[in-house]
Amino acid sequence: TGNYIGGTGPLCAGSPYTTTGATTYLFNGMDISVGTASFTSIQNNTITNFNFTTANTGSTAFVGINIANGNINCGTVTGNLIGSTTTNGAITFTATANTGGLIGIRTGAGTTINISNNIISGIDLIANPLTVTPVFNGINAGGGTTVNIANNTIGSTTLANSINAVSASTSASAQTIRGIIVNGGTTSTVTGNTIANMNSNILATSGSHTVVGVAVTIGSSTVSGNTIRNLTSSSQSTAGGATPSAIGISYTSTTAPAIISGNTIHTIKNTNTTTTSGPVVAGIYYGGASGTTNVIEKNNIHSLVLSSNTVSASAAITGMDIASGQVTIRNNMIRLGYDENGNSIIVPTLVRGISKNTNIASIYFNSIYIGGTGVLSTVAANTFAFTRTAAASSDDIRNNIFVNNRSNATTGGKHYQISLSSIATLTLNFNDYYGNGTGSVFASNVGVDVASYSPGWVTGDLSSQTGDPKFINPTGGAALGDLHIHPTNQTIIEQNGVNLASVTDDYDGQLRASFTPEDIGADAGNFVGFFCAG
């Protein structure tokens, strides 16, 4: 408790603690390997003021706090600081060989490990030469039976580029800049953390280079209540799926249950303004577990951005990319087509609110809005509030709001409210479809355009609606955008859904049964509907 590690003077003052040359240096600020009979406490330590150069190719070349074994409370009373809350480059890590990396806090083994209230910030990563790629993991849960990661800050809410891969690397070797990764252990919770202002200046055109808020690759995990924002990358790689250029949550563990709940994900950006390649940004990727216990709910995803207006057809903006496994997706809000300042994203690119592939999905009570005006025409790209790109043994899609108001400046792509590559094994009904932009098309039915909704356009979709849901502010910036329903404007979603016993509350945790049942979309309430008087 209360140690200062770094610098050349007391309290980490003086010139930086420095290593130079081509040696494969390895550094652990604190290396903890203890028994499990009782808890060991790691509190209020400061690790900062380093200028560390190494030819080590391991992701563990520099580790602030290494927890090799034990029952551990790390920061649960008073958090530890690795880096600085006010100064960029308080720790400068220079890699002279590919994939050498820095980890703030790492677990390797143990029984119960609690990591809370820590700050990992003010860290610069440098590639020397530019043909190598340094990597970063803020918190790496690589082992432990139960690992709880709560209320930590990786990066900063106020210090721009607080975690910064400074160099314009051209290496094809994967550069991963992760706030939190769970790639070991049995059960984990990742709750209430803030991951913000992480950046990569990589310019490589190939390789899986990604800036990711939270990644889960092993074990059963609950990822809830986190704020993930201002993740930026200039990568020109076309990699997508679990490793796009920037993404909020990437979940690939196949151990159930998987819970992704109540996270706010916004301002996820590819910042390259001139690339003609096809970078991808996404909110959530799920390629996870099978079974009925997996849930993605009550997440708010918005302001995902591609900055170049000359991207190729490989580029994409995706709110949720649901690839495999089985999952229930309910009560989420997704707004795409505008940046964090409320400006239209005019690049002609693939935009998808929810994209569902071969996984089994129950998709209930989600509110999705795709917008942006003045969209350029070259190269024309289609957009989708919801797209089913493959059939599963069963899919159930009810009580959702699918709005696509994206609008071309002149000619250009088509903007679909819903697209179905297959109508087999599908329950579809009680949704609200709406679109009014230039290029608007109601649906694609197995490759055939459907101009407007009519009951039975696919078997069973008999009771859906086609009105403006009256969101409060779907086109606002990150601070003011809002997909809740306007309290006084008439709305088609009022009492036009169907009761689903498995969904008892709404996005805000309000009991649906306490309002006039059953409202369509993520927000329930006593709204003003379209009803006949008398």
SVG drawing of the C-alpha trace seen along z (x, -y; Angstrom):
<svg xmlns="http://www.w3.org/2000/svg" viewBox="-69 -19 90 44">
<polyline fill="none" stroke="black" stroke-width="0.4" points="0.0,0.0 1.1,-3.6 4.2,-2.8 5.7,-4.9 7.3,-3.2 9.0,-5.1 11.0,-8.2 14.4,-8.9 13.4,-10.8 11.0,-10.5 7.3,-10.1 8.1,-9.2 9.6,-12.7 12.7,-13.6 13.6,-12.4 11.9,-9.2 13.1,-5.8 14.6,-4.9 15.7,-1.8 17.2,-2.0 18.7,0.2 17.7,3.4 17.6,5.6 14.5,7.7 13.7,5.9 10.9,7.2 9.4,5.1 6.8,5.7 6.1,2.8 4.6,5.1 4.7,8.9 2.2,10.6 2.2,14.4 0.6,15.4 -1.5,18.1 -5.3,18.3 -5.9,18.8 -6.8,15.1 -7.1,12.0 -4.0,9.9 -4.6,6.1 -3.0,3.9 -4.1,0.3 -3.1,-3.3 0.1,-2.6 1.4,-4.9 3.4,-3.6 4.5,-6.4 7.3,-8.4 8.8,-5.7 10.5,-5.9 10.8,-2.2 12.2,-0.8 12.3,3.0 12.8,5.5 10.6,8.0 7.8,9.4 5.4,10.4 2.3,8.5 3.6,8.6 6.8,6.7 5.8,4.0 3.2,4.8 2.2,2.3 0.7,4.8 1.1,8.5 -1.2,10.8 0.3,14.2 -1.7,16.0 -3.8,15.5 -7.1,14.1 -6.6,10.4 -8.3,7.1 -6.7,4.6 -7.8,1.0 -11.0,2.0 -10.3,-0.6 -8.2,-3.2 -7.4,-2.7 -4.0,-2.4 -2.7,-4.8 -0.7,-3.6 0.4,-6.6 -1.3,-10.0 -4.7,-11.5 -3.4,-14.9 -0.4,-14.2 0.0,-12.3 3.0,-10.0 3.6,-9.8 4.6,-6.2 6.1,-6.0 6.5,-2.5 8.6,-2.1 8.6,1.3 11.5,2.1 10.0,5.5 6.5,6.6 3.7,7.0 5.7,5.9 3.2,4.7 2.1,2.9 -0.5,4.1 -1.7,2.0 -3.1,4.8 -2.8,8.4 -4.1,11.6 -2.5,15.0 -4.1,17.3 -5.8,17.3 -9.2,17.9 -11.1,14.7 -9.6,11.4 -11.4,8.1 -10.0,5.2 -11.8,1.9 -11.3,-1.9 -8.0,-1.8 -6.9,-4.4 -4.7,-3.5 -4.1,-6.7 -1.5,-8.9 0.3,-6.2 2.0,-6.6 3.0,-3.6 5.6,-4.2 6.8,-2.0 10.5,-2.2 10.7,-1.5 7.3,-2.0 7.2,1.5 6.4,2.9 3.2,2.6 3.2,2.1 0.0,3.4 -1.9,2.4 -4.2,4.0 -5.5,1.8 -6.7,4.7 -6.0,8.2 -7.9,11.0 -5.8,13.9 -6.6,16.2 -8.4,16.7 -11.5,18.6 -13.6,15.5 -12.4,12.1 -14.5,9.0 -13.5,5.8 -15.5,2.8 -15.4,-1.0 -12.0,-1.3 -11.0,-4.0 -8.9,-3.1 -8.0,-6.2 -9.7,-9.4 -13.0,-11.3 -11.1,-14.6 -7.5,-13.9 -7.7,-13.4 -5.7,-10.4 -5.0,-9.3 -4.0,-5.9 -2.3,-6.7 -0.6,-4.5 1.3,-7.4 3.2,-6.0 1.8,-5.7 2.8,-2.1 2.5,-0.2 3.0,3.3 0.5,6.0 1.1,7.6 -2.1,7.1 -2.1,4.1 -4.6,4.5 -5.4,1.6 -7.8,2.9 -9.3,1.3 -10.2,4.6 -9.7,8.1 -10.9,11.3 -9.0,14.2 -8.7,16.6 -10.4,17.8 -13.9,19.3 -16.3,16.5 -15.9,12.7 -17.8,9.5 -16.9,6.3 -19.1,3.7 -19.3,-0.1 -15.9,-0.8 -15.1,-3.8 -13.0,-3.3 -12.5,-6.5 -10.0,-8.4 -8.0,-5.5 -6.4,-6.1 -4.3,-4.4 -2.6,-6.2 -1.8,-3.0 -1.9,-3.4 -1.5,0.3 -3.8,1.5 -3.9,5.1 -4.0,7.0 -6.5,7.2 -5.8,3.8 -8.4,2.9 -9.1,0.5 -11.7,2.2 -13.3,1.2 -14.0,4.6 -13.1,8.0 -14.2,11.4 -12.7,14.5 -12.9,17.1 -15.3,18.0 -18.7,16.8 -18.9,13.1 -21.3,10.3 -20.4,7.0 -22.7,4.4 -23.0,0.7 -19.8,-0.3 -19.3,-3.6 -17.2,-3.1 -16.5,-6.2 -14.1,-8.1 -12.3,-5.1 -10.5,-6.2 -8.3,-4.5 -6.8,-5.5 -6.4,-1.9 -6.9,-1.3 -7.5,2.4 -10.8,3.9 -10.9,6.4 -14.4,6.6 -16.2,9.1 -14.6,9.3 -11.6,7.0 -12.8,4.0 -10.8,0.8 -12.7,-0.4 -15.4,1.4 -17.1,1.0 -17.5,4.6 -16.2,7.8 -17.6,11.0 -16.4,14.3 -16.4,16.6 -18.6,19.7 -19.2,20.3 -22.8,19.6 -24.2,17.5 -23.1,14.3 -24.7,11.1 -24.1,7.7 -26.3,5.2 -26.7,1.5 -23.6,0.4 -23.3,-3.1 -21.1,-3.0 -20.6,-6.1 -18.1,-8.1 -16.4,-5.0 -14.5,-6.4 -12.2,-5.6 -10.4,-9.0 -8.7,-8.5 -10.1,-11.2 -8.4,-10.2 -8.4,-6.4 -9.9,-4.7 -9.9,-1.4 -12.8,0.2 -12.4,-0.3 -15.2,1.0 -16.5,-0.4 -19.0,1.3 -20.8,1.1 -21.1,4.7 -19.9,8.0 -21.3,11.2 -20.0,14.6 -20.7,16.3 -22.3,19.1 -25.3,21.3 -28.3,21.8 -31.1,19.7 -29.3,17.8 -27.4,15.3 -28.8,11.8 -27.9,8.4 -30.1,5.8 -30.5,2.1 -27.4,1.0 -27.3,-2.5 -25.2,-2.7 -24.7,-5.8 -22.4,-8.1 -20.3,-5.5 -18.2,-7.3 -16.2,-6.8 -14.4,-10.0 -13.4,-9.4 -15.9,-10.1 -14.0,-7.9 -14.1,-4.5 -14.5,-1.3 -17.4,1.1 -15.8,3.1 -16.4,0.3 -19.2,0.5 -20.8,-1.0 -22.7,1.6 -24.5,1.2 -24.7,4.9 -23.0,7.6 -24.6,10.9 -22.7,13.7 -23.1,17.0 -24.4,18.8 -27.8,18.0 -28.9,14.8 -31.9,12.7 -31.6,9.1 -34.0,6.8 -34.6,3.2 -31.6,1.7 -31.4,-1.7 -29.2,-2.2 -28.8,-5.4 -26.5,-5.6 -25.8,-8.0 -24.8,-11.0 -21.5,-11.8 -21.0,-12.9 -21.8,-16.5 -25.1,-15.6 -23.6,-16.1 -24.7,-13.8 -22.3,-11.1 -22.5,-11.5 -20.0,-8.8 -21.9,-6.3 -21.2,-3.1 -23.0,-0.1 -24.8,-0.9 -26.6,1.7 -28.5,1.2 -28.6,5.0 -27.1,7.5 -28.1,11.1 -26.2,14.0 -26.5,17.8 -27.1,17.5 -30.5,18.2 -31.9,14.9 -34.9,13.6 -35.1,9.9 -37.6,8.0 -38.5,4.3 -35.4,2.6 -35.5,-0.9 -33.3,-1.5 -32.8,-4.7 -30.6,-5.1 -30.3,-8.7 -28.1,-11.2 -28.9,-13.5 -27.0,-14.5 -25.5,-11.1 -23.1,-11.0 -23.7,-8.7 -20.3,-7.2 -19.9,-4.3 -23.6,-3.7 -24.1,-1.6 -27.2,-0.2 -28.2,-0.6 -30.5,1.4 -32.2,0.8 -32.3,4.6 -30.9,7.3 -31.2,11.1 -28.3,12.3 -28.8,16.0 -31.5,18.3 -31.2,20.2 -33.2,23.0 -35.6,20.3 -35.6,16.5 -38.3,14.4 -38.5,10.7 -41.3,8.8 -42.1,5.4 -39.2,3.5 -39.0,0.1 -37.0,0.1 -36.6,-3.4 -34.3,-4.2 -34.5,-7.8 -31.1,-8.0 -31.4,-10.2 -29.3,-10.6 -28.2,-14.0 -29.3,-12.8 -28.9,-9.2 -27.2,-6.5 -27.9,-3.5 -31.1,-2.1 -32.1,-2.5 -34.1,0.4 -36.1,0.7 -35.7,4.5 -33.9,7.0 -34.4,10.8 -32.1,13.0 -34.3,15.9 -37.8,16.1 -37.5,19.7 -38.0,20.5 -38.9,16.9 -41.5,15.3 -41.9,11.7 -44.8,9.4 -45.8,6.4 -42.9,4.2 -43.0,0.5 -41.4,-0.2 -40.7,-3.7 -38.6,-5.5 -38.9,-8.8 -35.5,-9.7 -34.5,-9.8 -33.7,-6.2 -36.0,-4.8 -37.3,-1.2 -39.5,0.6 -37.9,4.1 -35.9,6.6 -37.5,10.0 -34.9,12.6 -33.4,10.1 -36.6,8.6 -37.5,5.0 -40.8,4.4 -41.9,0.8 -44.2,0.7 -45.6,2.8 -48.8,4.7 -50.1,7.3 -48.7,10.7 -45.8,9.4 -44.1,12.3 -46.0,15.1 -47.2,14.1 -46.3,10.4 -50.0,9.3 -50.0,6.7 -47.0,4.4 -47.3,0.6 -45.8,-2.0 -45.7,-5.3 -43.2,-7.7 -42.5,-6.6 -41.8,-10.1 -38.4,-9.8 -37.5,-12.8 -34.3,-13.6 -32.9,-11.0 -30.6,-13.4 -28.9,-15.0 -25.3,-14.8 -23.8,-12.5 -25.1,-14.6 -28.6,-15.3 -29.6,-12.4 -32.5,-10.5 -34.6,-7.5 -37.1,-7.7 -40.7,-8.4 -42.0,-12.0 -44.4,-12.3 -47.0,-14.4 -46.8,-13.8 -49.1,-11.2 -47.2,-7.9 -48.1,-4.7 -46.1,-2.6 -48.7,-3.2 -50.5,0.1 -49.7,1.7 -47.3,4.4 -47.9,7.8 -47.3,9.0 -44.2,11.2 -44.0,12.8 -40.2,13.0 -39.8,9.2 -41.2,7.5 -39.4,4.2 -38.1,1.6 -34.8,-0.1 -35.1,-2.2 -36.0,0.8 -39.6,-0.4 -42.2,2.4 -44.1,2.6 -47.2,3.8 -47.4,0.5 -48.2,-1.3 -50.8,-0.9 -49.7,2.4 -48.1,3.1 -45.8,0.5 -43.5,1.2 -39.8,0.4 -37.4,0.0 -39.3,-2.8 -42.6,-2.0 -45.0,-4.6 -48.4,-6.1 -48.0,-7.8 -50.5,-9.6 -51.7,-7.0 -54.0,-7.2 -57.4,-6.1 -61.0,-6.8 -63.1,-8.8 -66.6,-7.8"/>
</svg>
